[in-house]
Amino acid sequence: MDKNKQKYKYLYLLSEKYPNRQSVVTELIRLKAILNLARPTEHFMSDLHGEYESFFHILNNCSGVIKEKVDYLFSEEMSTSQKAEFCTLIYYPKEKILNLKKQKLITTQWYSQNLIYLLRLSRLMSYKYPQSELKNLLPKGYETIILELLTARPNDDTFQEVYFNTILNTLININSGTDFIIAFTKFIKKLAVAHLHIVGDIYDRGQRPDSIIDMLRQHHSVDIQWGNHDILWMGAMCGNEACIATVVRNCLSYNNTAVLEKGYAISLRSLSSLASKLYPNKTLLIAMQRTISIILFKLEGQLIKRNPDFQMDSRLLLDKIDYTSKHIKINNISYPIKSPSFPTINPQNPYELSLEEAEVLSDIKSAFLDSVRLRKHIDFLYQKGSVYKAYNNNLLYHGCIPLNDDGSFMRIHLNNKYYSGKNYLDFVDKTIRQAYLGLYEQKNIDLMYYFWCGRYSPFSGREFKTFERMFIEDTDTWIEPSDAYYKYCNDEKICDMIFEEFSLKTKRGHIINGHVPVKVKEGESPVKANGKLIIIDGGFCRAYHKKTGIAGYTLISNSRGLRLLEHQSCANIKESLKANQDIESVSCTLELQNYHSSTADTDLGEEIQCQINDIYHLMLAYQNGLVPEQA
């Protein structure tokens, strides 16, 4: 088919959506106008590590943006305490109204006043959105009434005033005030953040990563760049036994079995039974850790042996143990083993599971694969996630792109081919998806473990020393060499090389990473390479607060530029409701433009411009009689 025929075939298809000149004109006007709206606001967060309560609060207060808008709009008519109470109402409307009802503080006047406040705030925050988008953002069932309230002009005309007040009074009098307040607060939160990026590691040591995913599944616009801990759980759901054992080991190490047993209905009863039998003199938790660790080291050894291209032979340590002297030889140095009890290891075949270990593994594996809720959550990670994302000239990925010591892209040999740079990350993304679909079977499933902890994995970026940390006291053996990428984070030339590899503009682009906690209290800056690379792992997880000195970051990109919010520790939800306490955040402007960027400056703007071009050609085709119009 020649180009002209292809073109007219496309125009005929497009005419099904826009059947005449009037529909084309209407859409052209609408799209042209959208291009000139202010650039939508994006929020970036990373390394949530299962810290549900903190994430729940930050998602509800939109990283402090709602408080800023309330301060701006109501600074002259509300006191500090009134603004705090109003913000708490927006964050937790159901809970706040219930508390106020118990105190008998809810009146018709209270409903009327707060609905008007919410309406005014909605008007302020909706300026970036076209009318068609506003309707999509409103909670289902409330669109008509809220849009009427938003567009009414009670100050312009007596009839308009009566019309507006009738709507407001009626919904209050029929006991719908609470429902509409909740609807408004949901709407406001969507207006505050047009798009949310999670730059990896939803899972890890925090108590309820499953609850975080439940929240993200309800979010109106989100994408995820997988982190190493996410990959670990995804690998487990692919049936990788080493990943399954590692997930269980990690949960036990952090004394967090709630996510397994309560979150995903994965029972550890068979493991606890075997552990108490093997190690009767240890506490059950330690015995279970020990039992699953040995199972892991055996499974890891089997996987490494059948995949020599993984270059992970340094992890083959069970066959380096002298089971008589209780020492292990690593790099020709002999180290004593601490707590040297290995009742299930056969020195002649150390990587073989005992019958009892195999039964425990089979039981746990079945529980993982049969978990309906876990399957839904991993499905969501696959649907919304990727290894990296190039978005609005920002390049997002959790860990690193493997580099050589000289700063060049490392060539990685896997599956009988060499990969480097973007090509390597594309290979990793494709392999992860194929593993979940069961394509190419064992090799891709094995690679899921490599992507969790392999030396040249883009997610981990370092060599793990799990065995050494558990069994050897000499901390010199614990050192985990990192990828050369991390020593080049401050090098603008390396950042430019990466931008060019991904076809991004070097002057306006940013690389946004997580994975490595920024030690703020020691003076470390999250901004590297003169602003070209930003690390947004601020220690969201409570376990990292002492290390970083803060409680996480949110990076915000809007029409004026970039700013980084540094979160301090926040009160729990009960304290927030009782005393209207909010998370304290310090804002730092990273880039301030001397102009307001618009939707035209974004990837969405490019897509809209392409639509405009196509529709314009359809209009010409109508005008010239090349495509017939429909009634």
N, C-alpha and C positions, 0 to 999 in steps of 0.2 A: 504493500500500500504506500503510495507516494505521500509526501508531507502535507499537501493540500487536502487530500482525502482524510488523512488522520486528523487534521485540524478541524475540518467540518464535522467529522464524526464526534469529536469532543464537544464542539459547539452545540450539536444536536442533543447530546446528553445533558449539557449544561442548561439547555433551554427547557428541560423537564422541570428544573427547579425555578427558573426565571422565564416563564412562558411568553412574556411580552415586554415591550419597551418600558412600560410603567414600572414593572417589577424590577427591571434592570436599573432604571434611574433611582428608584428607592434604595436599592442595595448599594449602588455606587455612592450616593450621598451619605448613607449610614457608615460605610467602611472608611470613606475619606475623613469623616468627622472623628471616628475612633482613633485614627492615626495621630490625631492632634491632642488626644487626652494625655494626662500625665502618666508617666511610666508606672506600671503596677509595682507594688511593693513586694519584695521577696525577703524571706527570712531563711537563714542557714543555721542549722544546729548539727552537732555531731557527738558521738561517744556518749549516748544516753545510758548505756550499760545497765539497763533494767531499772533505773531510778525513777519509778513510776510517779511517786508523789510530787517530786520536784518538777518533773515534766508536765504533770497534770496542771500544776499551778502556772507554769510558764506558758503553756498552750492556752490556758484560760485568760491570762493577762496579756497575751500576745507580746511577751518579752518586754512589758512595760509601756508599749505603745498606747494602749487604751488610757493609762494614767496620764500620759503626756497630753493626749487629746482632751481629756477631762479638765486638766489644769489649764489648758489653753482656752477652752470654751467657757468654763464656769469660774474662772479665777476671781471675778468681781461679784459673784452672787452666791458662792458657796464658801463656807469656812473649810479649813484643812480637814477637820473631822467629817464634815458633810461630804466632801469629795472622796474621802477614804471609804465612807459607808456606801456611796453611790458606786464606786469602783468594785467593791465587794459584791454588791448586787449584780453587777454585770458578770463578774467572774463565776459566782455561785448562786444564781437566782433562786433555784428551788430551795436550797439549804438556808439562804438568807431570809427568804420570805417565811419559811417555816419557823425560824428563830423569832422573827418579829411578831408573828401571829401568837406565839407562846407568850410573848411579852405584851400582847394586846395593843400593838403599835400600828397595826394595819387599819387604815380607814379609806373611805372613798376618796378623800382629798389626797391621801398618800399615793394611791394608785394613779390618780389624775396627774399629779405633779411629776411622778417618776416616769410615767409614760411620755409626758411632754419632754422631759429631759432626754430620754432615750431617743425620741423622735428627732430632737435637735442634734444630738450627737450623730445619729444616722445620716442626717442631711449633710453635716460637715464632712463625714468620712466617705460619702458616696460620690464625691466630686470626680474621682478617677474612673468612674464606671459609666458605660452607656446604659440607657434605660432597659434595653433588652437583657443585659447582663444582670442588672439589679433583680429582675424578676426571678432569674435562675438561682440567685443567692438566697432568696427568701425561703424560709421553711415552708414546706408544702402545706397548703390549706390556709395560709395566712397572707398569701401574696396580694390578693385583691384589696383587703382592708388596709394593710400597711402601705401599699402603693397609693391608695386614696389619701391616707394621712400625710404621706410624704409630699404629694403634689397639691394638696389643699392650700389655699391662701386665706386663712381666717382674718388677716389684718387688712385685706384689700376690699372686703365687701361684707355687708351684714349677712347676706344669705350664705356666703362662704363660711363665715364665722359660726352661724347656726348649724350648717352642714357638718363642719369639723367637730364641733362640740357634741352634736348628736351621735356621731360615730363613737367618739371617746366615751361619752356617758353610757351609751347603750352597752358597749362591750364590758364596762365595769359593772353595770347593773345586772347583767345576766351572768355574773361571776366568771367572766373570761379574762379578768385583769391579769391574773397570774400567768395564764397561758400566753397572753400577748407580750408580757414582760420577758418571758423565756424566749419567745420567738424573736423579739427585738435584740436580745443579748446574743443569740446565735448569729443573727444577721450582722451585728456590729463586729463580731470576731472574724467573720468572713471578709468584711470590708477592710479590716485592719491588716490582714495578711492575704495578698492575692495568691501567693504560691509559697509552699514550704519545701525546703530541701533538707533531707536528713543524710548527712555525709558519713554514714556508717556506724556500726556497732550499737544496734538497739539492744542486743543481747549481751550478757556477761554476768557480773557478780550481783547486780541489783536484784531486789526481791521479785519484781513482777514485770519482766519484759513483755509477757503475754498481754498484760493490761495496756501497755504502751501501744502495742500493735492494734488492739481493739480500738483505741482512740484514733490512731492513724487511719484505720479503715473507714472511719467516719469523716475524715477530713475532706474538704471539698477539692483540694488541689495539692498533691504532694508527690515528690519523687524521692527515691532512696539510692544512694551509692553504697553498695555492700561493704561492710567491714569484715575483718577476719572472724569475729565472733558470730556474725550473721552467717558467713560461709560455713562455719562449723556446724551450726544447727541445720542449715540447708543440706550439708553433706550427710548429716544424720538421717534426714528425711529421704535422701537418695538411697539409703540403705548401707552407707559406708560404716562398717563396724568400728573402725578406729575412731571415726568422728563421734559415733554413739557413745563409746567408752569415754572419750574425752569430755563430752557434754556432762555425763554423769559424774566424772571425776571433778570437773570444775564446780558443779553444783555442791558436791560434798565438801570440797575444799573451802568454799565460801559459806558453808553451813546454810545452804539455800536449796532445800529440796522442795519448797512450796511450789516453785514454778513447774517442776516435774509432776508432783503428786496431785496438787490442787489445780494447777493451771492446765495440765495436759493429761491428767488421769494416767500417768505412767508410774506403775508400782515398782518399788525397789525391794519388795519383800524377799524375793529369791536371793538377791545380793546380800541383804542383811543376814539372812539365814546362813549362807555360806561363810560370810565374814565372821560371824560369831563362833562358828565351828573352827575356822582356821586360826583365829587370833583370840582365844578366850580370855587372855589377860589384858587386852586392850579395850578401851571404850568402844562402843559400837560404831560411832562416827569414824574414829581413826581406823578401826578394823575394815570398815567399808571402803574408806579411801585407799587403804593398802591393797585390798582385794581387787578393786577396779583398776588401780594403777598397774598392777602386774598384768592383768588382762590387756590393758592398753599397750604396754610395752611389747607384749607378745604379738598383738595384732599389728602394731606399727612395724615390728621386725619383719613379719610376713609380707606386708605391703611393700616395704623398701626392697626386700629381696626380689620380688617379682617385677620391680620397676627400677632397674639400675640407672635409667636416665634421670631419675629424680635427684641423684647425687646427694643422698641422705645417709650414706653409710656411717657417718659419724654418730648416728642415732642408734646403731646396732651395738648395744652395750651388754645385753644379758649374756652373750657368749664371751664377754671379756672379764666376767667375774670368776675369781677362784673361789669356788664354793666351800673349799676346805679351810683356806686361810681367811676367808671373808674380806678379801681385797678385790679391787678392780683396777685394771691397767688401762689408762687413757693417755695416748701420745707418749708411751713408754714410761709413764709415771704411775706408780702404784699408790692407790688411795684406800684407806680402810672404809668399809661400808658401815654406816650407822644403822642400828636396828636391823642386823642381817638375818632376817628370817624369811625364807622363801619356800614354804611347804608345797607349793604347786609347781615349782620349776624342776624339770628334769635336766640336769647338767649336760646330758648327752644330746638333748634336743630342746634347748631352753625356750624356743619360740612356739612350741606346741602347747595349745590349750589342754588342760586336764578335762576329763569328762564333765566334772562338776562346773568348771568355768564355762565350758561350751554350752551347758544347759542354762546357766545364768544369762549368758550373752544372748542366746536364742530367745529367752523369755523377755529380756529388756528390748531387744530389737523388734520383736512382735508388738510390744506395747507402743514403741515409737511409731511404727508404720501404721498401726491401727488407730492412732489418736486423731479423731476427726477435727478437733480444734487446732491441733498443731498443723495438720494438713492445710486447713484454711489459712493459717498464718503464713506458712511457707509459700503457698500459692500467691498470697498478697505480696510477699517479698519478691517473687519472680515477676509478677505483673508490674509492680511499681519500681523495681530495682534494676540496676545495671552496674557494671564495673566502674564506669565513668560516665560523666554527662557534660557535654559542651552546651552551655545555655547562656544566651546574652553575653557572649564573649568571655564568660567565665568557664574554667575547666575544673570540674569537681571530681575528686576521687579520694578515697579514704586514706590509703597508705602511701604508696610510692610507685614510681616507674623505675625498675632496676637499671642502675648505671654502673659503668666500669669506674675504676679509680681515677681515670683521666677525665671523667665527666661525660663520656660518650654513652650512647644507649647500649646496654649489655645484650648480647645475643644469647637467647635461652634455647637450649636444645630439648625439645619434648616431642613425643610422637613422631620421631624420625625427621623432624623439621626444625629449622631455626626461626626464632621470632624475636623481634625487638621493638621498643617504643610502642606506638599506637597499634601496630600489627600484633604485638604480644597481648596487649589488653583486649583487643578484639577476639583473639584466639581464646583467651581465658573466659570471656563473656559467653562465647559460643559453646565452649566445653561445659560450662556450668549449666547451661540450659539443656544441652544434650544429656547430661548426667541425670537430670530430673525426669526427662522424657524416656530414659532407659535406652537411649541410642548408644551404640558401640559399647554397651555394657561395662565390663569390669574396669577397663582402662580409664574411662571418664569418671567412673565412681571413685577409683583410686586417686585420681587427680584432685578430687574435692579435699582430700586430706592434705595433699601437697599445697593446695591454695590456702589452707588454714595455717600451716606452719613450715612450708618449704622455704629454703634459704632465699630463693629468688621469686617468692610469691609477691605479687604487688599489694597484697593485703597485709602481710606480716612484716616484710622488710627486714627480717632478722633471723638468726639461727636460734632455735629454742634449746634450752638446757633443762628440760623437765626432770629427767632422771637424776642429773647431777644435783639439782636443788633439793631433791627429795632424799637422796641417799649419801651425799658426800658433804662433809662439813667445810672443806677447803673452798672458800668463796671465789677463789681464782677460777675454779671450774664452772662457776655460774655465769661468767661473762658471756653475753649473747651478742656476737658481732652483728652490726647493722649494715644495711646496704649503703653504698657510697652516696646514694641520693640525699641522705640526711646531712652530709657534710657540704653539699652544694645548695642547700636551701636558700642561702643568702647570696647566691651568685646570679646576677641578672642575666648573664649570657646563657646560663643553663636554662633559666626560665624561658628566655626567648626561643631557645632551641626546642623546648617542649611546646610552646605556643605554635611554632611553625610546623611541628610534627602533626599537630591537630588542626592546622589551617585556621588558626585564630590570630587576631590582630595583636601584635606585641606591645603596642603603646597603651591600649585600653584594657588589656586582658588581666585576669587574676587567676592564679591557681589556688584553689581552696581545698585544704587537707584537714583531716582529723588525725586520729591514731596516737599521736605523741603528745602527752600532756604538757602544756606550757607552764613553766615554773615561774609564775608571775611574782610570787613573794621573793624570789631571788633576782628579780629585775629582768627576767627574760621577756622579750616582746613576741607577741604572736605574728607580728608583721615582719616579713623577711624580704630580702632582695628589693629594697626600696619600694615596697608596696606591691610587688608582683606576685608574691606568695603569702598566703595568710593561713595560719594553723588555728583552727577554732576548737581544739580540744582543750577546754579550760577546767577539766576535772569535774564534770557533771556528777559523776558518781561520788557519794559521800566518802568512800575510801580514799579518793584522790584529793580531797579538800586540803588536807595538811600538806600534800606535795605541791599543789598549785597555789594555795592561798586564796582561791576563789571557788565559786560553785558553778562554773561553766560560762560559756559565751553564747551570744546570738549575734550573728553578722546580719546587718540589714542593708539591703540595696533598694534605693528608691529614686525618685526623680532628681534629687539633689546630689546623689553620690553614694558613698559607703560610710557606714559607721558600725562600730563594734560595741556591743553592750556586755559589760563584765558583771556577771551576777554574783551577788554576795549570798550568804546563807539566808534561807527564808524560813518563816514559821510554817508549821504544819497546817493542814486544812482547818482543823478545829480551832487553832489559835487565830488563823486568818478570819474565820467567821466571828469568833468571839470579840476580837479587838480590832477588826478591820485591818489586820496587818498584811503587808504586801512584800513581795521580794524586792530587795534593794538592788538597783543596778546602776553602774557607772557607765556613762556613754562617752565614747571616744570617736571623734570624727576622723576617718582615714582619708577620705577624698571628698572635697566640697567643690562642686561645679559652679561656675558663675552663671549657669543657665539651668532651667528645668528641662530635663530630657523627657521625651514623649514616647508613646507607644511605638511610633515610627522608628525609634532607635533600638528596638528589641527584636528578638527572633519572631515574636508574634507579629510585629510590624512588617517584617519581611514576608511572612505568610499572607498577611492581609493585602500587601502590595501586589503579590502574585494573583490573589483573587480579583483585585481591582483590574489588573491587566486582562485577565481572562474575561471578566464581565464586560469590560470596555469593548473587547473584540466581538463579543456577542451583540452588544448594542449596535456596532457598525454593521454586523451581519443582518440585523433586523432592518436597519435604515436602508441598506442596499438590496434588500429583498433576497438575500442569500439563504436565510433561515426563516421559515414562515412563523408568524406570531400566532399564539393561541388566545382564545377569548379569556 
